[in-house]
Amino acid sequence: MLLARFPRVSLAHLPTPLEHLPRLSKHLGGPDIYVKRDDCTGLGTGGNKTRKLEFLMADALKHNADVIITQGAVQSNHARQTAAAACKLGMACELVFEKRVADATEAYKTSGNVLLDRMFGAKISEVEKGSDMDAAMNAIAADLRKQGKTPYIVPGGGSNPIGALGYVDCALECQYQANRDGIAIDHIIHATGSAGTQAGLIVGLKASHANIPLLGIGVNAPKDAQEEKVYKLAVATAEYVGAPGVVSREDVVANCDYVGPGYGLPTEGMNEAVLLLARLEGLLFDPVYSGKGLAGMIDLIKNGFFTGAKNIVFIHTGGSAGLFGYSDILQTET
Ligand SMILES: *Cc1c(COP(=O)(O)O)cnc(C)c1O
């Protein structure tokens, strides 16, 4: 596997640090917990989509694109990082938002990621929950072509084999750091949504024979649907990167017990986890993805799921800009 064969633009601060969380580890009394700081990728407050965009935006440049179109929920971290990437590369950006969260507050609709999208000059349109997002993006693309523009569509979450290359790379980067620092990783955990992060990580781990199990904590779909989505993308990514057949169905494990009432809706566990990490380690997570991932990891540690493991790594996929869209929660007194 040689990622250097694929077009790539530099957008992220890499490598991201792999840090020990001594106070959280002690507090939970389980394995030593490390955090892979992909919240520190640096582009427009960072996050996991920036690694994907290094490959996706290079593909857009190859196609002479002058407008990037993508989609997500209103507080999409992916949309925000895409808007920032478009600015950095001198392209326009159009975002289609699905009103996926019911009864949204004023902060949700205007602050956090939305504020940053507007600062990056992205053009925003909104569609109802359950709309065909690909159709909505295609309609905008057709319109732009009529105006003589060259649009390029980045799929939701940047999750296709091109974007997933970013997380193939992250799997290799993690192993390099673990080898350098002498950290025998027993398990890697992260929040999984549109599937590109988990698919890329699995391909990178399997193709390099790392022998590290990977657990995605779901934030949206039920377990079967989530695992199937990740598996399909992992198979396609393995082929695309030149390592066909490295992923089997049982390599794909998602735990979707921590979604709560639905995508983007707060849970008690997420609340507690986000505040715990803030107060124990001075680290910021987010209500939609990394906070629910953390809640899952913490609960699984308490329930003995990682018994026997010495070192586990939580990949911090970012999203703290979204906190400002949820300023009505998380302000409890100690
Ligand atoms: C998008 C996102 C994820 C999920 O990554 P996918 O590749 O979509 O599965 C996790 N955390 C944050 C903060 C995100 O923005």
The ligand as a Gaussian input file, in Angstrom:
#p B3LYP/6-31G(d) Opt

LIG

0 1
 C      -18.014000      12.999000      10.837000
 C      -17.591000      12.826000      12.218000
 C      -17.401000      11.537000      12.773000
 C      -17.727000      10.276000      12.043000
 O      -16.851000       9.985000      10.993000
 P      -17.402000       9.204000       9.730000
 O      -16.237000       9.062000       8.841000
 O      -18.501000      10.058000       9.154000
 O      -17.942000       7.897000      10.198000
 C      -16.951000      11.441000      14.072000
 N      -16.696000      12.545000      14.807000
 C      -16.875000      13.791000      14.321000
 C      -16.583000      14.929000      15.217000
 C      -17.316000      13.980000      13.004000
 O      -17.498000      15.220000      12.550000

